[in-house]
Amino acid sequence: MKQFTFSEMNRSSGEILEAALIEPVVLTKHGKEKLYVLSAREYHRLRGEPSPARAYSLHDAPEEVHNELMSGIDAILENKKPDV
C-alpha cells in the first residue's frame, strides 16, 4: 500500500487520487496513519455489499439493456459505430 503525507497530498492530489483508484493509499501526518483513500468499488467490497455489476441472459435482461445490446450487435453486423 502506498503511503503519502498530508503535504504530498496538497502538492500532488491528482496523482495520489489516481493511485487510490488502483489500490488503497494511506495519508499520514507526523508519521502516523490518519486517513485511507480507496475506490468506491473497494469500499463497497469491504462493506460486504453486492457488486453493482450485473449479468443478464438475453431472456431476462431489462428492456434498456436488451435494446443497447441489440443496437450494438446490429452495428457490428452493419460494420458501423453503435449509437451509445
Beta strands, then each sheet from edge to edge (+ up, - down):
strand 1: 2-5
strand 2: 25-29
strand 3: 32-37
sheet 1: 1+ 2+ 3-
end
